[in-house]
Amino acid sequence: MQDLLSALCLVAVIEGLFLFIAPLAWKRMAAQLLEQPSSALRGMGAVAVVIGLGCLWWARH
């Protein structure tokens, strides 16, 4: 449970850094995401999940 909480805190730190360092770039990216079809976003999310799980497996073994 502590690992999960640590991971969620790191996600918040990374997201916050993006907003703090480059807010205009973040806004442009968000605007571009709104223009994408849902199926493309779903595909990108699936790829991110698979890559994340692969990296997590690699880091733990």
C-alpha positions in Angstrom: 0.0 0.0 0.0 2.9 2.3 0.8 4.3 1.7 -2.7 1.0 2.7 -4.3 0.8 5.9 -2.3 4.4 6.7 -3.2 3.7 6.2 -6.9 0.6 8.4 -6.8 2.6 11.1 -5.0 5.3 10.9 -7.7 2.6 11.3 -10.4 1.3 14.4 -8.7 4.9 15.8 -8.5 5.6 15.1 -12.2 2.2 16.6 -13.3 2.8 19.6 -11.1 6.3 20.1 -12.6 4.9 20.2 -16.1 2.4 22.8 -15.2 4.9 24.9 -13.2 7.7 24.8 -15.8 5.7 25.1 -19.1 2.1 26.1 -18.6 1.7 27.4 -22.1 3.0 24.2 -23.7 0.7 22.2 -21.4 -2.3 24.3 -22.6 -1.4 23.7 -26.3 -1.1 20.0 -25.7 -4.4 19.9 -23.9 -6.0 21.8 -26.8 -4.6 19.3 -29.3 -5.9 16.4 -27.2 -9.4 17.8 -27.4 -9.2 17.7 -31.2 -8.3 14.0 -31.2 -11.0 11.3 -31.6 -11.8 9.3 -28.5 -10.6 6.1 -30.1 -7.1 7.6 -30.7 -6.9 8.8 -27.1 -8.0 5.3 -25.9 -5.3 3.7 -28.0 -2.7 6.1 -26.6 -3.9 5.3 -23.1 -3.6 1.6 -23.7 -0.1 1.9 -25.0 0.9 4.0 -22.0 -0.6 1.4 -19.6 1.3 -1.5 -21.4 4.6 0.5 -21.4 4.1 1.4 -17.7 3.4 -2.1 -16.7 6.4 -3.4 -18.7 8.6 -0.8 -17.0 7.2 -1.7 -13.6 7.8 -5.4 -14.2 11.3 -4.7 -15.4 12.1 -2.5 -12.3 10.7 -5.0 -9.9 12.5 -8.1 -11.3 
